Amino acid sequence: MSDTYEICTATDPQAWDEFVCQAVGGTVFSTWGWLQCAQQATGDAFRCLGVYRNGQLMAGLSGIETQRAGMRRFSTPVLTPHGGLLLAPVVGKGPAKAESEGQRAAELLIVHLRQEYHHCVLAHAPAVGDMRPFTWAGWEVRVRYTYQMGLGDREGLWERLERRTRTVIRKAEGKGFRVLPTEDMALFRQQYERLYAHQGGRPPVDAGVAQRFAEAACRAGLARGLKVESTEGQVVAVVIFVCGAEGSYAWVAGADPELNHTGATSLLYWKYFEQEQGRFDFVGANLPAIAFFKRGFGGELVPYFAVEGFRDPLVKGLFSGARVLRNL
């Protein structure tokens, strides 16, 4: 008897989170609670899709639904590092079986997304590496990078730091900079806006959305903030960290660019490392200056993938034309 497959919208938060917890690619960023925070921040509804084989959940996908000018879009929420494909682990089978089932699930979801939406943009967790079903379906696949490292061994971590990073941490400690917890998300927004204003542009995500998202994540117990300030109380940077069962993440940050030379931001990260254990993810290392800063902490460079697909070439042309106009 052949298998039957069905794609349905998940409606049970507990069942969904249990699946995310054990799925390949499952992180805090795919959980129901995180998606609710994204919805509160953006005002757009989230949706969790499940692929069921013979009634059993074998794969999933989550994202935000938006509709603009008659075009329906499904995407990983803003300020969410990844939330793409989730695959139930294949127990007691060889790698070929797991590969086959992962490809089958991806193919079914691609067909469904193309039927339901005009445009899709998804970022997959580093654990999901087979992007061939998306390539074969004509989607664009882009590689991204982040740094990951294990926390808990303070002496080992210190030895892995590049010399330049150790030097600036010592410098900031010597000048009396202090790392303190903060729940002041208005302060975070101020630092977030200041960072991009110094670069002569607007933040990639609206500052109001970023503040609302940070507030929602902190209220939900998914995130906490740290700030670093001088002995006179001048704030250098604010970083919001996210914690999940699988590890922790340097999620979003703001900083005063005029104080970059103090080394205080490096001190903030180091103090966080001293407090935590488990796997840590820097959440992105795709711009030269950011990658240079994060590399100094001695993490492992890890690739992950983002994919983009359109219903048909006409829709792709319309979106491409709109992008050109926005950039003029």
KAQUI-V344716 format. One record per backbone hydrogen bond with DSSP energy under -1.0 kcal/mol. CO is the residue of the C=O (numbers start at 1). NH is the residue of the N-H. Records with the same first field share a line. If there is no record, write none. Layout:
CO->NH + NH
This chain:
4->54
6->52
8->50
12->16
13->17
14->18
15->19
16->20
17->21
18->22
19->23
23->26
24->87
27->30
28->31
31->35
32->36
33->37
34->38
35->39
36->40
37->41
38->42
39->43
45->65
47->63
48->10
49->61
50->8
51->58 + 59
52->6
53->56
56->53
58->88
59->51
60->86
61->49
63->47
64->75
66->73
68->71
71->68
72->118 + 119
73->66
74->121
75->64
77->80
83->62
86->60
87->24
94->98
95->99
96->100
97->101
98->102
99->103
100->104
101->105
102->106
103->107
104->108
105->109
106->110
107->111
108->112
109->113
110->114
111->115
112->116
113->117
118->311
119->74
120->309
121->76
122->307
123->83 + 84
125->128
129->131
131->135
132->136
133->137
134->139
135->138
140->308
142->306
144->304
145->285
146->302
147->282
148->300
149->280
151->278
153->157
154->158
155->159
156->160
157->161
162->166
163->167
164->168
165->169
166->170
167->171
168->172
169->173
170->174
171->175
172->177
173->176
178->229
180->227
183->185
184->188
185->189
186->190
187->191
188->192
189->193
190->194
191->195 + 255
192->196
193->197
194->198
196->201
197->200
206->210
207->211
208->212
209->213
210->214
211->215
212->216
213->217
214->218
215->219
216->220
217->222 + 223
218->221
222->243
224->241
225->182
226->239
227->180
228->236 + 237
229->178
230->233
234->230
236->256
237->228
238->254
239->226
240->251 + 252
241->224
242->249
247->244
248->281
249->242 + 251
252->240
254->238
256->259
257->260
259->262
260->263
263->267
264->268
265->269
266->270
267->271
268->272
269->273
270->274
272->276
278->151
279->248
280->149
281->250
287->291
288->292
289->293
290->294
291->295
294->297
295->298
296->162
300->148
302->146
304->144
305->124
306->142
307->122
308->140
309->120
312->316
313->317
314->318
315->319
316->320
317->321
318->322
319->323
320->324
321->325
322->326
323->327
